Amino acid sequence: MQNWDLLHSVSDLAAAPLNRIADSLRQATLPFLASSALVIFTEDCTGRPQKKAGDEGVVSRVSITELDRLRSAMPGEDPWRTSAVIAGDEREVLALGYAPSQALLVLTDPTVTDPSVTDPSVTAGKEGSEGSETEAEALRLLTYLWRLTARRIHEKVTDAPPSYLLESRAASAERIRVTAELVDQHSTTLETLLAALRSTSMNDAAARASVTDLAVKALVDLRTLSDRTSDLVEEPVVTAFERLREDLRPLMHFSNIDIQFIEPPASGRALPGEVAHAARAVVRGLVLAIAEQPDVRRVRAQWDCDGENLLINVRDDGLGALSPDSPSIARLQQRVQAVDGRMSLEVMQGWGADISVVLPLDPPPAPGGDIAVWDLAPRELEVLQLLTAGQRNRSIAGALHISENTVKFHIRNLFRKLDVRSRAEAIALAHSAGLR
């Protein structure tokens, strides 16, 4: 891989939005390492923990359970060639970890494509060790690009911009809804099967016992899948607060400001992932804005839960120089509004600032009225939600794993059903109906 190509790949990765970052990483690796599919698994992204590119037969079927199992078996974070079940089939895979965020990269059917390995005219007469050296170089380059990608994902999620929070909340809610429907559907089926197999009217007791065991195992697996999905989109409030403390530890170490933490109750309700990300980003932003003021010696950060909201309070002992109209406060307001929250700031000249933030733990109820009248298909509603969140056609296609032409098809149907002529009209109408 030429230096210019490498710089171009690094530039693409640095600029890629999260919903396209798997595509960018795969394009960067193809010149030296081919694969049928590339999958990133990162629990930092609660809305979409999988980011995928490549063979549709793999990316549409790979499961979190399979990735979890592979990650647990890895001996470390360095490149690891092994055989694993991915997308329901045993495949040769190349896996890499990223310890700071426990992220996982998986390439299925990996093959070194550097000419010095694949071209017989180049390798003829060379020692076998040179091919191994070339593969080692390919793995070193892959490791570099992967760590760059994993750091970007982690930093993007940590920064929690409003666009990410909006998309993440919509995706989390939709995945929980779909999983709950699947659990209910299959639980009913399997429970009915169990009842039938336990019936005394069946003569083959051995067969009945065997199938009963299989059905019981399937029920356990299904419930485990449901619990795992909940784990991915929620974070215990105490764990989320401890991560905030770790984020602010460098500031505590290098500044003269004493940051006091008032911890939330351990029994507090778990936080949806996007709420936890938003809460940490808002408190970090407030503390940094406060630290820029003169004569601030002490900051107090407190979290609490009332069962429906995360309640945040940040106070300082400065001279009240923090401006509610500053750009930094405006950016924090946007993060709060992205998860339907509220922020109030009271500045007392000579006595410091008192900031209160309320973040609802549940998304707003699904709007009715006009939206029901529109008679939108589930996919059309997903497209409208992403459209309302400010996503362009390419981003929508990446988020829903469909083509841009399919997105255009859905948007034409939306315009017809909503009786509008432009994206702006559709977004305004969706907002007026309460759609987020």
N, C-alpha and C positions, 0 to 999 in steps of 0.2 A: 504494500500500500504506500503510495507516494506521500511525501510530507504535505503537499498541497491538498490531496484528497483527505488526509487526516484532519487538517485544519478545517476543511469544508464540513466534514462530519461533526467535528466538535462544535462548530458554529450552528449547525442545524439542531443538534441536541440542546444547545443552550437556549435556542429560541423556540423550540417546539412546545406547544401547549400539552398539558398532561394527557389529553385524550388522543394525541398523535405521537406521543413519545416512543411507544413501542415500534411504530412504523419507522420513525427516524433512526432508532437504534438498529433495527434489522437492516435498513438500507446501508447503514455505516459498516455493518459486519459482513455483508454479502461479498464484497471484493476479496476477502481472505478467509471467510468461514461461512459456508452455505448451511442452511437449515430449512426443514419443511415448515417450521413455525417457531415463533419466539413469544414467550409468555413471561410477563413480569407479575409477581405476586407481592403486594405490599399492603400491610394492614394499616399503614398510615392513611391511605385513601379509603375512608370508610364507605364512600359512595360506590366506588368502582375499584375493589382491591385487585382485580385482574386487568392487565393492559396487554393486548394481544395483537399479533400481526402474523400473516402467513396463511397456510393451508386452512381453508374454512372447515374442513373435516376435523381438524385438531382444535382450532380456536373456539369453535362453537360447542365443543363437547368437553373440553378440559374442565375439571371440577376443583373446587377449593379443597375438598377432602384429599384428592390426589396430590395437590401441591403441598398441603400440610404434611402429608406422609413423607414426601420426598425431602422436604426441608428438615424434618425431624431426623431423617437418616443421614444427613450430610455430615461428614467428619469435620468440616470447617467451612470457611467462606471462599477458599481457593477453588479454581476450576476442577470439577469432578465429573469424570465420564462414568456412566453407569447405565443399567437397564432398569426402567421403571414403567409402571402403568400410567399412561397419560392419555386422556380422551378415550378411556375404556380399553386401550390396547397396550401390550408390552412394546416399548420402543427404546431405541438407543437415545440417550439424552446427555447433554452437557449442562451441568448446573453450577451456578455461582451464587454465593451469598453476599450480604452486606450487613455486617454486624451492628452498626449503629441503629439501624431501623428494622433489622430482621427481615429485610427485603430479599426476594429470591428471583433469580433469572434462570429460565429453562429454555434451551434450544433443543428441538427434537430433530433426530436424524442428522447430527452435525457432521460436516465434511470440510476439511481444509481445502480451500480453492486457490491458494497461492500457486502460480505457475511452477515454481520450483519443486512443488510436490506433485501436482496433477499432470504436468506435461512430460511424457516419457522422453521427448527430445532434450529436455532440460535436465532431467534426473539421470539419464543414461550415463553410466560410468562413475557415478558419484557413490560415496560411501552411504550406507543406510542411515548412519547417524545424522547426516545432513537433513534428511527429511524430518527426523525427530526434532532437530534444532529449529527448522522452519515452523513446525507445528507449535513448538514452545513459544516462538515469537508471536504466532497468531494468537495464542492463549494470553500472552502478556498484553497484546493490543486489545483483545476483547475485555480483559480485566480492567484496563484503563477506561475504556468507553463505558463499561457497566458501572464502575464506581462514580464516574461523572454523572451518568443518568440517575443512579440511586440518590446521589447527593442533591441533584436538581429536584427530584420528586419530593424528597424530605424537606428541602427548603421551601418549595412552593406550598406544600401542605402546611408547614409551620407558619408561613407568612399569612395564610388563610385569606386571600383576597376575596372580595364579595362574589365575583363570578364563580370561584371554586365552591364557596359555601352554598350558593344557590343550586348549582348542578349536583353537588354532593347530597344535599338534603332531598332533592327530587329523586335521585338514584337510590338512596338508602330507603326511603319510604316505599318506592316501587318494588325493590327487592324483597323487603319484609312482607309486603302484601302478596307477592307472587309465591314466596316460600310458604306463607301461612295457608294459602289456598291449596298448594300441593300437599302440605302436611295433612290438612283436613281431608282432602280427597283420598289420599293413599292410606291414611289411618283407618278411614271407614271401610275401605276395600279389604285391608288386611284383617281388621277386627271381624268383618263378616266371614272371611276365609277361616279364621281361627274358630269361630262359632260352628261353622259347618264341619270342619275337620274333627272337632271335639265331640261331634254328635255320635251317639251310640248306634245309630243306624248303619254306620260304616263298619265293615267286617275286617278289613285289613288293618289291624292295630299297629303293626310295625310301620306301614306306610303313613298312617295317620300321625304317629309320633314323629316320624322324620319330617314330614311337611309342616307339622306344628312348630318344630324347632326352627325351621327355615323362616316361617312367617314371624315368629317371635324376634328372630335376629333382624329381619327386615324392618320391623317396627322400631327396634332399638336404634338401628342405623338412621332411620328417618327422623326420629326425635333428636338424635345427635346432630344431624344436619341442621335442624331447626335451631338448636342451641348454638351451634357454631356460627350460624348466620347472625344471631343476636349478638354474639361475642364480637363479631367483626364490625358491627355498626354502633356498639355502645362501649363506653369506658367507665369503670367505677370512678365515682367522683373523687375519692381519696387518691387514686392513681393519677387522675388528670391533674389534681392540685400538686402532687409531688413532682410531676413533669414540669409544671410551671416553676416550682422552686429551683429545679435543676437548670431551667432556662435562664433564670435570673442570678444564678450563683456567680458567674463571672463578674456581673455588675457589682454584686455585693463585695467581691474580692478586691476589685480595682478602684472602687470609689469610696468616698467617705460617708456614703449614705447607709443608714441602718434600715434594712427592709424587714419589717415584722410581718409574719404570716399568721393569719388566724384561720386555722384549718376548718373545712366543712365537717359536719357529723359523719362518722364512718357509715352510718345507716342510711345516708342520703341516697336518693335514687340515682341509678347509673345515668350517665350523660350520653346522648346521641353523639357520634363522632364529630359531626360538623359543629355542634354546640361546644364540645370540648376544645376543638381547634380554635373556634372564634373566641372563646373565653380566654385562652392563653394568649392569643395574639393581641386582644384588647388590653389585657393587663400589662403585657410587655410594652405595648405602645404607650400606655399611660405612664408607666414607670420611667420609660426613656424620656418622654416629654417633660415629666416632673424633674428629672435629673438635670435637664438643661437649664433650670432656673437657678438663680443664686440663692444662697442661704437656706438650702433644703438639707436637713440633717437626718430626717426620719420619714419613712413612708410605711403605711400600713395597708396590706392587701388582705381582704377577707372574702371568703366564699361561704354561701349558705344555700340550702335548698328548702323549698316549701312544698315539695311534692309535684309542683307543676312548673316551677321556674328555677333557674340558677340565679342566685342573687349575689352580685359582685359589688364590693365597696372598696374604693381606693382613696386614701387620705394622705396629705403631706403636711409638714409643719413649716412650710415656706412663708413667703410674704404675699402670697396670692397673686403672683405674676402670670399664672397660666391663663392663656386666652382661649375662651370658648370658640373664637372665630379662626383659630390657627389652622393651617392645612393639615397638621398631624391629627388634630381632634376631628376634623371633617372626615379624614380617611377612616378613623376608628368608628365614627358614626355609620359609615357605609357598611362596615363589617357587621355591626350590630343590627342594622336594618335588614341585611341579607338573610338573617335567621329570625326575622320578625321580632327583634328585641327593641328595647328602649334604653337610652342613655341620658342621664341628666347630670349637669356639672354646676356646682355652686362654688363660686370664687369669693372669698372674703378677704378684702385688702388687709394685709398685715397679719392674716390668720391662716393662710393656706387655702387649699382647694379640697373639695369633697365631691367625689364622682361616684354615682350609683348607676349600675347597669343591671337590667333584667332581661334574661334570655329564656324564652319559653322552651321547655324540653320536648314538646310535641309540635309538629308542624300544624299550621292552621287547618281546620276541618276542610275536607274537600268541598269546594263551592258547588252550590246547586243552582237552581233557577235557570238562568240563561244557558249555562253549560250543558245541563241536561237536555234542553231544547235543541241544542246544536247536534245532538245524536252523533258524537264523535266515536270512532273506533278507538280501542286502547292505544294502538300505535299512533294514531292522529293526535291523541291527547298528549302522548309523550313528546311528539314533535312540537306541539304548541307550547308545552312547558319549557322546552329548551329554547324555542324561539323567543318566548317571553323573557327568559334569562339572558338574552342578548347573544345567543350562539348563532354563528353563520352556518350555511349549508354543510360545509366540510366538517365542521366540529360536530354538528348534529349527526352526520353520517358515521363519524368515528365513535361517538358516544353510544349509538344504537347498533353499531356493526352492520350498517346497511350502506348501499351505494348512494352517491349524491343524486343520481337520477331518481332513485326511490324517494329520497327526501323531497325533491322537487315535485314528484307525483303527489305526495302527502300534502305538501303546502298548497298545491292547486286545489285539492279537495277541501282543505281548510278554508281557503278563500271563498270557495263556492258555498260551503255550509255556514260560514260566518257572514256571508254577503259583504265581503270587503274586497278592496282592490290592491292593497299593498301590505307589506310586512308591518309598517308602522300602524296602520289601522287595525290589523289583527292583534298586535301587541297591546294597543290601547284598549281594545274591546275585552281582551283577556284580563287586563288589569282591572277594568271596571267591574268584571264579574268576580273578582277576588282571586283569580288564578295566579299562583306564584311559580 
